[in-house]
Amino acid sequence: MDIIERAKQILISPKTEWPVIKTENDSHLKVLTSYLLWLALIPAVAAFIGYGLIGYNIMGVHIHSAEFGLRQAVVSYIGIIGGCYITAAVITLLAESFGAKKDFNRAFQLVAYAYTASCIGGIFNIYHSLTIIATLCGIYSLYLLYTGLEPMTEVTPEKKASYFIVSMLCMIAVYFVVGLILAAIFLPGYQGFAY
């Protein structure tokens, strides 16, 4: 799988790319090692550069530290990988409640490829004032999750919206909980949000 071509196709034409992904039947480890680990480097490296080298201003004071940038990068990287696994597990656990197929590998594919927009948008973490664009990319990731839900989990069209809403709420909750846990471990005393 060409990572650049896959990222481009999932971002530009997700409705046609999800059926292609479904035919691949890859394990979660293959998707992790050949796609997600590499894509998750984008926001991690951007966070290191943005917080560690360029820095940011708080009330007129310019703050930057290589150590803080490294901690932000670690939190971002682990948060994406861990968040993907936890969200895939939740989607798998909810599958039967919505008449969907219970398959962790498919759920992981769904979540990992839905994270594409968030990971690529993470490049905007390089400059603190542009992080709003990274947030908008995260919203597009939710759209990717919505478009991929039916082909990847075989949920019926009638239950797709409710399955998506519950999955989305879980995805957002996982994002915040994992972020807070990682921030507590790697960024003690920091009150902002990590990734």
N, CA, C and O of each residue as an XYZ file, in Angstrom:
780
protein
N       0.845     -1.171      0.000
C       0.000      0.000      0.000
C       0.892      1.235      0.000
O       1.812      1.342      0.810
N       0.622      2.149     -0.891
C       1.336      3.416     -0.965
C       0.660      4.381      0.003
O      -0.497      4.753     -0.189
N       1.377      4.777      1.029
C       0.800      5.603      2.089
C       0.328      6.964      1.571
O      -0.713      7.462      2.001
N       1.076      7.558      0.663
C       0.699      8.873      0.133
C      -0.567      8.768     -0.711
O      -1.479      9.585     -0.588
N      -0.609      7.760     -1.563
C      -1.796      7.573     -2.411
C      -3.024      7.245     -1.561
O      -4.115      7.743     -1.838
N      -2.860      6.417     -0.535
C      -3.990      6.073      0.331
C      -4.505      7.321      1.057
O      -5.712      7.558      1.113
N      -3.599      8.102      1.603
C      -4.004      9.321      2.317
C      -4.728     10.269      1.364
O      -5.751     10.854      1.721
N      -4.199     10.415      0.165
C      -4.829     11.298     -0.822
C      -6.237     10.813     -1.169
O      -7.180     11.603     -1.196
N      -6.373      9.523     -1.434
C      -7.674      8.980     -1.828
C      -8.705      9.046     -0.699
O      -9.872      9.351     -0.945
N      -8.285      8.764      0.531
C      -9.238      8.797      1.640
C      -9.678     10.226      1.918
O     -10.801     10.447      2.370
N      -8.813     11.197      1.657
C      -9.183     12.599      1.880
C     -10.037     13.165      0.747
O     -10.991     13.904      0.992
N      -9.694     12.818     -0.485
C     -10.380     13.399     -1.642
C     -11.666     12.657     -1.996
O     -12.686     13.288     -2.274
N     -11.629     11.340     -1.989
C     -12.821     10.578     -2.380
C     -13.069      9.403     -1.437
O     -12.915      8.243     -1.821
N     -13.457      9.716     -0.192
C     -13.631      8.642      0.789
C     -14.725      7.642      0.426
O     -14.608      6.461      0.755
N     -15.777      8.087     -0.238
C     -16.879      7.167     -0.558
C     -16.460      6.076     -1.520
O     -17.019      4.980     -1.489
N     -15.490      6.353     -2.370
C     -14.993      5.310     -3.268
C     -13.805      4.555     -2.678
O     -13.525      3.427     -3.082
N     -13.108      5.169     -1.726
C     -11.927      4.524     -1.142
C     -12.288      3.503     -0.065
O     -11.587      2.502      0.083
N     -13.367      3.734      0.693
C     -13.737      2.780      1.743
C     -14.007      1.376      1.201
O     -13.538      0.409      1.801
N     -14.739      1.217      0.100
C     -14.921     -0.140     -0.439
C     -13.596     -0.804     -0.853
O     -13.447     -2.022     -0.747
N     -12.643      0.003     -1.322
C     -11.328     -0.531     -1.680
C     -10.620     -1.024     -0.420
O     -10.028     -2.103     -0.415
N     -10.684     -0.232      0.641
C     -10.052     -0.608      1.910
C     -10.668     -1.897      2.446
O      -9.963     -2.760      2.967
N     -11.981     -2.020      2.315
C     -12.673     -3.206      2.824
C     -12.178     -4.484      2.138
O     -12.092     -5.531      2.779
N     -11.857     -4.411      0.859
C     -11.390     -5.602      0.137
C      -9.990     -6.028      0.566
O      -9.599     -7.174      0.346
N      -9.231     -5.117      1.175
C      -7.852     -5.442      1.560
C      -7.793     -6.394      2.745
O      -6.874     -7.209      2.830
N      -8.749     -6.310      3.656
C      -8.837     -7.225      4.793
C      -7.526     -7.305      5.580
O      -7.089     -8.394      5.951
N      -6.899     -6.148      5.834
C      -5.629     -6.092      6.560
C      -5.848     -6.225      8.065
O      -6.888     -5.833      8.592
N      -4.860     -6.779      8.736
C      -4.915     -6.865     10.201
C      -4.611     -5.491     10.790
O      -4.064     -4.617     10.118
N      -4.972     -5.319     12.043
C      -4.708     -4.035     12.693
C      -3.203     -3.775     12.790
O      -2.779     -2.621     12.730
N      -2.400     -4.809     12.938
C      -0.950     -4.618     13.012
C      -0.372     -4.125     11.686
O       0.535     -3.294     11.670
N      -0.895     -4.635     10.590
C      -0.410     -4.185      9.283
C      -0.774     -2.724      9.049
O       0.055     -1.946      8.577
N      -2.010     -2.346      9.377
C      -2.429     -0.952      9.214
C      -1.616     -0.054     10.140
O      -1.224      1.048      9.757
N      -1.367     -0.524     11.347
C      -0.573      0.248     12.306
C       0.840      0.486     11.784
O       1.305      1.625     11.745
N       1.522     -0.584     11.384
C       2.928     -0.458     11.007
C       3.149      0.162      9.628
O       4.158      0.832      9.405
N       2.223     -0.053      8.715
C       2.436      0.473      7.364
C       1.771      1.825      7.119
O       2.027      2.459      6.095
N       0.923      2.275      8.039
C       0.193      3.520      7.788
C       0.179      4.452      9.003
O       0.741      5.546      8.956
N      -0.454      4.022     10.069
C      -0.720      4.927     11.185
C       0.542      5.394     11.906
O       0.643      6.569     12.259
N       1.496      4.510     12.129
C       2.733      4.923     12.811
C       3.443      6.038     12.053
O       4.018      6.942     12.658
N       3.398      5.967     10.735
C       4.061      6.989      9.916
C       3.263      8.284      9.881
O       3.824      9.374      9.992
N       1.957      8.157      9.727
C       1.117      9.356      9.656
C       1.088     10.096     10.993
O       1.032     11.325     11.015
N       1.126      9.372     12.092
C       1.097      9.989     13.420
C       2.361     10.795     13.710
O       2.387     11.600     14.640
N       3.399     10.580     12.921
C       4.620     11.373     13.087
C       4.415     12.835     12.691
O       5.091     13.721     13.214
N       3.487     13.087     11.774
C       3.285     14.461     11.300
C       2.910     15.398     12.446
O       3.615     16.383     12.670
N       1.825     15.130     13.184
C       1.503     16.048     14.283
C       2.532     16.009     15.418
O       2.736     17.012     16.102
N       3.176     14.862     15.618
C       4.171     14.765     16.691
C       5.379     15.651     16.388
O       5.828     16.409     17.249
N       5.900     15.556     15.174
C       7.049     16.378     14.790
C       6.656     17.856     14.760
O       7.425     18.717     15.187
N       5.457     18.142     14.256
C       4.983     19.530     14.232
C       4.853     20.093     15.648
O       5.176     21.257     15.888
N       4.381     19.270     16.581
C       4.267     19.711     17.976
C       5.647     19.994     18.564
O       5.829     20.973     19.288
N       6.617     19.135     18.251
C       7.972     19.377     18.746
C       8.513     20.699     18.211
O       9.059     21.504     18.965
N       8.363     20.914     16.925
C       8.865     22.153     16.321
C       8.091     23.357     16.860
O       8.679     24.371     17.235
N       6.765     23.227     16.891
C       5.935     24.349     17.322
C       6.131     24.744     18.768
O       6.277     25.927     19.077
N       6.136     23.768     19.657
C       6.269     24.073     21.084
C       7.722     24.149     21.537
O       8.060     24.912     22.442
N       8.582     23.350     20.899
C       9.966     23.281     21.360
C      10.909     24.268     20.716
O      11.820     24.769     21.376
N      10.713     24.562     19.443
C      11.653     25.424     18.737
C      11.083     26.808     18.441
O      11.729     27.817     18.724
N       9.885     26.862     17.877
C       9.276     28.153     17.547
C       8.682     28.791     18.798
O       8.891     29.976     19.054
N       7.945     28.009     19.571
C       7.332     28.511     20.792
C       6.009     29.203     20.528
O       5.510     29.222     19.403
N       5.461     29.760     21.568
C       4.172     30.453     21.487
C       4.146     31.561     22.530
O       4.963     31.583     23.450
N       3.198     32.478     22.378
C       3.087     33.620     23.276
C       1.890     33.457     24.196
O       0.796     33.091     23.765
N       2.118     33.736     25.470
C       1.039     33.785     26.446
C       1.149     35.130     27.149
O       2.119     35.399     27.857
N       0.152     35.958     26.946
C       0.098     37.280     27.559
C       1.391     38.059     27.329
O       1.931     38.676     28.246
N       1.874     38.019     26.094
C       3.052     38.784     25.717
C       4.385     38.144     26.067
O       5.436     38.715     25.776
N       4.363     36.975     26.682
C       5.600     36.288     27.040
C       5.814     35.142     26.049
O       4.935     34.299     25.868
N       6.973     35.116     25.419
C       7.287     34.066     24.444
C       7.864     32.857     25.184
O       8.847     32.971     25.917
N       7.234     31.702     24.978
C       7.636     30.484     25.673
C       8.020     29.419     24.647
O       7.276     29.153     23.702
N       9.179     28.823     24.845
C       9.565     27.652     24.056
C      10.634     26.891     24.817
O      11.450     27.474     25.530
N      10.613     25.582     24.651
C      11.560     24.719     25.344
C      11.625     23.404     24.577
O      10.594     22.814     24.256
N      12.821     22.957     24.291
C      12.982     21.690     23.570
C      12.398     20.537     24.380
O      11.801     19.623     23.812
N      12.562     20.574     25.689
C      12.008     19.512     26.531
C      10.475     19.500     26.451
O       9.859     18.442     26.322
N       9.876     20.684     26.528
C       8.418     20.769     26.452
C       7.922     20.327     25.071
O       6.902     19.646     24.961
N       8.647     20.717     24.021
C       8.302     20.289     22.669
C       8.381     18.780     22.516
O       7.524     18.174     21.873
N       9.406     18.169     23.103
C       9.553     16.716     23.043
C       8.412     16.032     23.789
O       7.872     15.029     23.322
N       8.051     16.567     24.934
C       6.939     16.001     25.698
C       5.627     16.112     24.912
O       4.830     15.174     24.896
N       5.410     17.240     24.271
C       4.203     17.419     23.457
C       4.189     16.409     22.312
O       3.144     15.838     21.998
N       5.336     16.191     21.694
C       5.433     15.235     20.590
C       5.102     13.819     21.057
O       4.380     13.090     20.377
N       5.627     13.434     22.212
C       5.366     12.094     22.750
C       3.884     11.934     23.073
O       3.283     10.909     22.753
N       3.298     12.945     23.703
C       1.875     12.900     24.046
C       1.027     12.776     22.778
O       0.081     11.990     22.733
N       1.368     13.548     21.760
C       0.634     13.498     20.501
C       0.726     12.118     19.869
O      -0.289     11.551     19.462
N       1.925     11.579     19.784
C       2.147     10.295     19.113
C       1.448      9.149     19.835
O       0.718      8.370     19.222
N       1.677      9.055     21.135
C       1.044      7.991     21.914
C      -0.468      8.177     21.933
O      -1.216      7.200     21.884
N      -0.919      9.421     22.004
C      -2.356      9.700     22.027
C      -3.068      9.235     20.769
O      -4.168      8.688     20.842
N      -2.455      9.447     19.629
C      -3.062      9.020     18.372
C      -3.116      7.495     18.283
O      -4.152      6.924     17.942
N      -2.007      6.850     18.587
C      -1.960      5.382     18.495
C      -2.906      4.759     19.525
O      -3.726      3.905     19.188
N      -2.784      5.190     20.772
C      -3.636      4.654     21.823
C      -5.104      4.971     21.596
O      -5.971      4.123     21.807
N      -5.379      6.194     21.165
C      -6.753      6.596     20.886
C      -7.376      5.774     19.779
O      -8.561      5.444     19.829
N      -6.579      5.446     18.784
C      -7.066      4.629     17.677
C      -7.442      3.227     18.167
O      -8.494      2.702     17.802
N      -6.597      2.636     18.978
C      -6.890      1.298     19.496
C      -8.119      1.298     20.400
O      -8.977      0.422     20.288
N      -8.202      2.268     21.284
C      -9.333      2.313     22.207
C     -10.634      2.566     21.462
O     -11.647      1.927     21.745
N     -10.613      3.496     20.511
C     -11.828      3.793     19.737
C     -12.252      2.585     18.917
O     -13.443      2.282     18.834
N     -11.299      1.893     18.312
C     -11.630      0.684     17.543
C     -12.242     -0.381     18.450
O     -13.168     -1.086     18.051
N     -11.725     -0.492     19.658
C     -12.281     -1.462     20.608
C     -13.714     -1.097     20.978
O     -14.574     -1.973     21.081
N     -13.971      0.188     21.178
C     -15.332      0.638     21.520
C     -16.285      0.382     20.360
O     -17.397     -0.103     20.570
N     -15.863      0.703     19.139
C     -16.701      0.466     17.957
C     -16.996     -1.026     17.823
O     -18.112     -1.412     17.476
N     -16.004     -1.855     18.095
C     -16.203     -3.304     18.036
C     -17.192     -3.766     19.100
O     -18.074     -4.578     18.819
N     -17.051     -3.257     20.309
C     -17.956     -3.645     21.395
C     -19.400     -3.203     21.130
O     -20.345     -3.887     21.525
N     -19.565     -2.060     20.461
C     -20.908     -1.545     20.169
C     -21.545     -2.189     18.938
O     -22.750     -2.054     18.725
N     -20.758     -2.878     18.137
C     -21.225     -3.375     16.836
C     -22.526     -4.160     16.912
O     -23.474     -3.852     16.190
N     -22.585     -5.146     17.756
C     -23.775     -6.008     17.801
C     -25.013     -5.241     18.257
O     -26.128     -5.576     17.856
N     -24.833     -4.221     19.087
C     -25.976     -3.410     19.533
C     -26.637     -2.668     18.374
O     -27.820     -2.335     18.438
N     -25.869     -2.412     17.317
C     -26.406     -1.689     16.169
C     -26.546     -2.591     14.943
O     -26.739     -2.099     13.831
N     -26.452     -3.874     15.133
C     -26.610     -4.811     14.032
C     -25.450     -4.796     13.056
O     -25.598     -5.203     11.904
N     -24.297     -4.328     13.509
C     -23.117     -4.260     12.652
C     -22.250     -5.500     12.871
O     -22.437     -6.246     13.833
N     -21.312     -5.700     11.971
C     -20.412     -6.839     12.065
C     -19.329     -6.536     13.106
O     -18.695     -5.482     13.065
N     -19.131     -7.458     14.026
C     -18.147     -7.298     15.093
C     -16.804     -7.823     14.599
O     -16.579     -9.033     14.551
N     -15.910     -6.898     14.233
C     -14.612     -7.267     13.678
C     -13.608     -6.180     14.057
O     -13.648     -5.074     13.517
N     -12.712     -6.500     14.984
C     -11.763     -5.495     15.468
C     -10.845     -4.993     14.354
O     -10.556     -3.798     14.297
N     -10.383     -5.870     13.476
C      -9.487     -5.434     12.404
C     -10.163     -4.406     11.499
O      -9.551     -3.408     11.121
N     -11.418     -4.652     11.157
C     -12.167     -3.685     10.330
C     -12.383     -2.374     11.089
O     -12.256     -1.293     10.515
N     -12.707     -2.474     12.375
C     -12.906     -1.264     13.181
C     -11.613     -0.468     13.276
O     -11.631      0.762     13.240
N     -10.492     -1.169     13.398
C      -9.205     -0.474     13.459
C      -8.896      0.198     12.128
O      -8.426      1.336     12.101
N      -9.157     -0.498     11.024
C      -8.970      0.122      9.716
C      -9.817      1.394      9.615
O      -9.335      2.440      9.181
N     -11.077      1.288     10.020
C     -11.991      2.424      9.965
C     -11.433      3.611     10.737
O     -11.370      4.720     10.208
N     -11.035      3.392     11.959
C     -10.561      4.489     12.805
C      -9.211      5.012     12.319
O      -9.011      6.225     12.253
N      -8.291      4.126     11.981
C      -6.956      4.554     11.543
C      -7.038      5.419     10.289
O      -6.385      6.459     10.204
N      -7.836      4.991      9.323
C      -7.942      5.780      8.099
C      -8.775      7.045      8.314
O      -8.562      8.047      7.631
N      -9.706      7.008      9.243
C     -10.466      8.224      9.572
C      -9.561      9.260     10.236
O      -9.805     10.461     10.113
N      -8.535      8.816     10.928
C      -7.577      9.722     11.573
C      -6.692     10.450     10.562
O      -5.955     11.362     10.938
N      -6.750     10.066      9.304
C      -5.876     10.652      8.282
C      -5.936     12.170      8.268
O      -4.898     12.832      8.278
N      -7.135     12.725      8.244
C      -7.273     14.184      8.195
C      -6.674     14.836      9.434
O      -6.003     15.863      9.332
N      -6.911     14.248     10.600
C      -6.346     14.796     11.842
C      -4.821     14.762     11.818
O      -4.164     15.724     12.214
N      -4.271     13.658     11.355
C      -2.809     13.536     11.322
C      -2.185     14.517     10.336
O      -1.206     15.189     10.660
N      -2.741     14.596      9.154
C      -2.182     15.516      8.161
C      -2.408     16.962      8.599
O      -1.530     17.809      8.435
N      -3.583     17.241      9.154
C      -3.852     18.583      9.663
C      -2.976     18.944     10.845
O      -2.815     20.120     11.169
N      -2.402     17.923     11.499
C      -1.519     18.173     12.628
C      -0.281     18.962     12.260
O       0.405     19.470     13.147
N       0.024     19.080     10.976
C       1.155     19.899     10.537
C       0.978     21.350     10.983
O       1.956     22.078     11.150
N      -0.276     21.762     11.174
C      -0.543     23.141     11.584
C      -0.206     23.387     13.047
O      -0.258     24.528     13.507
N       0.138     22.342     13.783
C       0.609     22.521     15.158
C       1.998     23.144     15.195
O       2.510     23.485     16.261
N       2.588     23.286     14.038
C       3.923     23.860     13.960
C       3.914     25.337     14.356
O       4.918     25.864     14.835
N       2.778     25.995     14.155
C       2.653     27.406     14.537
C       1.367     27.553     15.335
O       0.275     27.312     14.820
N       1.502     27.945     16.576
C       0.397     27.928     17.534
C      -0.877     28.634     17.028
O      -1.985     28.191     17.332
N      -0.730     29.698     16.280
C      -1.901     30.437     15.784
C      -2.691     29.663     14.735
O      -3.837     30.014     14.453
N      -2.114     28.634     14.159
C      -2.783     27.857     13.112
C      -3.440     26.579     13.633
O      -3.975     25.801     12.843
N      -3.409     26.353     14.925
C      -3.964     25.111     15.468
C      -5.469     24.991     15.229
O      -6.013     23.888     15.281
N      -6.143     26.099     14.970
C      -7.576     26.032     14.647
C      -7.792     25.246     13.349
O      -8.804     24.561     13.199
N      -6.855     25.344     12.427
C      -6.960     24.584     11.172
C      -6.812     23.089     11.467
O      -7.495     22.264     10.861
N      -5.924     22.747     12.394
C      -5.782     21.342     12.800
C      -7.085     20.833     13.399
O      -7.461     19.680     13.190
N      -7.770     21.691     14.143
C      -9.069     21.321     14.721
C     -10.102     21.073     13.629
O     -10.881     20.124     13.717
N     -10.115     21.904     12.616
C     -11.039     21.712     11.491
C     -10.745     20.403     10.759
O     -11.663     19.726     10.296
N      -9.487     20.056     10.658
C      -9.119     18.776     10.044
C      -9.629     17.616     10.898
O     -10.019     16.574     10.371
N      -9.624     17.802     12.206
C     -10.176     16.791     13.100
C     -11.663     16.597     12.871
O     -12.166     15.476     12.958
N     -12.362     17.668     12.582
C     -13.794     17.568     12.271
C     -13.992     16.799     10.970
O     -14.937     16.020     10.848
N     -13.112     17.011     10.001
C     -13.196     16.255      8.751
C     -12.947     14.762      9.008
O     -13.499     13.910      8.312
N     -12.126     14.454      9.998
C     -11.910     13.047     10.372
C     -13.211     12.400     10.826
O     -13.438     11.217     10.574
N     -14.059     13.165     11.491
C     -15.364     12.636     11.895
C     -16.219     12.329     10.670
O     -16.949     11.338     10.654
N     -16.131     13.173      9.646
C     -16.848     12.897      8.400
C     -16.321     11.614      7.756
O     -17.096     10.804      7.248
N     -15.002     11.437      7.781
C     -14.415     10.209      7.237
C     -14.916      8.986      7.994
O     -15.195      7.948      7.393
N     -15.028      9.109      9.300
C     -15.570      8.020     10.105
C     -17.007      7.717      9.682
O     -17.389      6.553      9.553
N     -17.793      8.757      9.469
C     -19.193      8.581      9.074
C     -19.306      7.883      7.720
O     -20.111      6.964      7.563
N     -18.513      8.308      6.751
C     -18.600      7.701      5.415
C     -18.086      6.260      5.403
O     -18.517      5.451      4.581
N     -17.169      5.944      6.311
C     -16.615      4.593      6.336
C     -17.378      3.605      7.196
O     -17.153      2.398      7.112
N     -18.270      4.108      8.014
C     -18.964      3.239      8.969
C     -19.770      2.134      8.291
O     -19.675      0.968      8.674
N     -20.553      2.498      7.295
C     -21.407      1.507      6.636
C     -20.606      0.441      5.883
O     -20.844     -0.749      6.087
N     -19.660      0.838      5.015
C     -18.934     -0.215      4.298
C     -18.025     -1.061      5.201
O     -17.853     -2.254      4.951
N     -17.449     -0.466      6.235
C     -16.490     -1.205      7.058
C     -17.140     -2.068      8.146
O     -16.596     -3.108      8.517
N     -18.295     -1.643      8.654
C     -18.929     -2.415      9.733
C     -20.196     -3.128      9.283
O     -20.761     -3.932     10.025
N     -20.640     -2.832      8.067
C     -21.859     -3.421      7.500
C     -23.097     -3.091      8.332
O     -24.037     -3.883      8.404
N     -23.086     -1.911      8.961
C     -24.260     -1.449      9.692
C     -25.341     -1.095      8.674
O     -25.031     -0.641      7.573
N     -26.604     -1.300      9.036
C     -27.695     -0.973      8.121
C     -27.832      0.543      8.017
O     -27.507      1.255      8.967
N     -28.307      1.047      6.877
C     -28.478      2.494      6.726
C     -29.378      3.110      7.804
O     -29.192      4.268      8.180
N     -30.354      2.335      8.301
C     -31.266      2.861      9.322
C     -30.552      3.101     10.647
O     -30.910      4.019     11.384
N     -29.553      2.289     10.955
C     -28.858      2.402     12.236
C     -27.525      3.136     12.123
O     -26.842      3.340     13.126
N     -27.156      3.530     10.916
C     -25.864      4.165     10.687
C     -25.711      5.453     11.483
O     -24.672      5.671     12.106
N     -26.725      6.308     11.473
C     -26.619      7.605     12.147
C     -26.451      7.431     13.654
O     -25.606      8.087     14.263
N     -27.243      6.561     14.254
C     -27.134      6.377     15.704
C     -25.807      5.706     16.068
O     -25.203      6.047     17.085
N     -25.352      4.763     15.252
C     -24.060      4.108     15.490
C     -22.939      5.132     15.379
O     -21.996      5.126     16.170
N     -23.055      6.013     14.382
C     -22.045      7.058     14.202
C     -22.021      8.002     15.395
O     -20.950      8.333     15.903
N     -23.191      8.436     15.845
C     -23.245      9.386     16.967
C     -22.612      8.783     18.220
O     -21.817      9.437     18.894
N     -22.960      7.554     18.523
C     -22.379      6.898     19.700
C     -20.877      6.700     19.496
O     -20.095      6.923     20.421
N     -20.464      6.283     18.294
C     -19.036      6.097     18.007
C     -18.291      7.423     18.091
O     -17.187      7.488     18.630
N     -18.899      8.482     17.555
C     -18.275      9.803     17.579
C     -18.105     10.289     19.015
O     -17.049     10.808     19.376
N     -19.137     10.122     19.831
C     -19.032     10.537     21.226
C     -17.941      9.755     21.943
O     -17.208     10.306     22.764
N     -17.840      8.473     21.629
C     -16.769      7.657     22.212
C     -15.406      8.136     21.730
O     -14.461      8.217     22.514
N     -15.301      8.456     20.436
C     -14.042      8.918     19.867
C     -13.599     10.229     20.533
O     -12.424     10.397     20.858
N     -14.537     11.144     20.731
C     -14.226     12.417     21.372
C     -13.849     12.193     22.839
O     -12.890     12.783     23.335
N     -14.605     11.343     23.524
C     -14.300     11.053     24.928
C     -12.923     10.409     25.055
O     -12.147     10.764     25.942
N     -12.620      9.464     24.171
C     -11.306      8.814     24.190
C     -10.214      9.852     23.969
O      -9.192      9.834     24.655
N     -10.421     10.751     23.020
C      -9.455     11.809     22.716
C      -9.125     12.615     23.971
O      -7.955     12.835     24.285
N     -10.156     13.051     24.679
C      -9.929     13.872     25.865
C      -9.349     13.074     27.038
O      -8.435     13.545     27.715
N      -9.868     11.890     27.276
C      -9.374     11.089     28.406
C      -7.923     10.686     28.186
O      -7.095     10.840     29.084
N      -7.607     10.173     27.007
C      -6.222      9.790     26.718
C      -5.324     11.022     26.784
O      -4.217     10.953     27.318
N      -5.791     12.144     26.248
C      -5.005     13.383     26.301
C      -4.737     13.836     27.720
O      -3.623     14.249     28.043
N      -5.738     13.762     28.563
C      -5.564     14.171     29.959
C      -4.621     13.228     30.711
O      -3.785     13.680     31.494
N      -4.753     11.938     30.478
C      -3.868     10.968     31.136
C      -2.418     11.181     30.695
O      -1.505     11.226     31.520
N      -2.224     11.310     29.387
C      -0.868     11.509     28.881
C      -0.293     12.851     29.333
O       0.895     12.950     29.643
N      -1.137     13.879     29.369
C      -0.673     15.182     29.848
C      -0.265     15.098     31.311
O       0.730     15.700     31.715
N      -1.027     14.357     32.106
C      -0.681     14.204     33.520
C       0.659     13.478     33.690
O       1.418     13.772     34.613
N       0.937     12.535     32.795
C       2.184     11.767     32.889
C       3.366     12.559     32.333
O       4.405     12.677     32.983
N       3.198     13.102     31.125
C       4.320     13.729     30.430
C       4.407     15.237     30.586
O       5.464     15.824     30.356
N       3.313     15.867     30.971
C       3.294     17.320     31.084
C       2.768     17.764     32.453
O       1.812     18.536     32.520
N       3.372     17.294     33.534
C       2.847     17.647     34.848
C       2.882     19.166     35.060
O       3.856     19.839     34.721
N       1.817     19.666     35.617
C       1.725     21.100     35.900
C       1.248     21.938     34.740
O       0.981     23.128     34.912
N       1.131     21.342     33.540
C       0.667     22.091     32.375
C      -0.846     22.006     32.315
O      -1.401     20.908     32.345
N      -1.525     23.144     32.232
C      -2.990     23.182     32.271
C      -3.613     23.137     30.881
O      -4.820     22.922     30.770
N      -2.836     23.331     29.816
C      -3.397     23.304     28.461
C      -3.619     21.881     27.994
O      -3.295     20.926     28.699
N      -4.168     21.747     26.813
C      -4.423     20.410     26.278
C      -3.299     20.029     25.352
O      -2.755     20.875     24.642
N      -2.948     18.763     25.352
C      -1.708     18.311     24.754
C      -1.726     18.086     23.259
O      -0.735     18.401     22.599
N      -2.782     17.564     22.692
C      -2.720     17.244     21.259
C      -3.970     17.522     20.558
O      -4.064     17.302     19.350
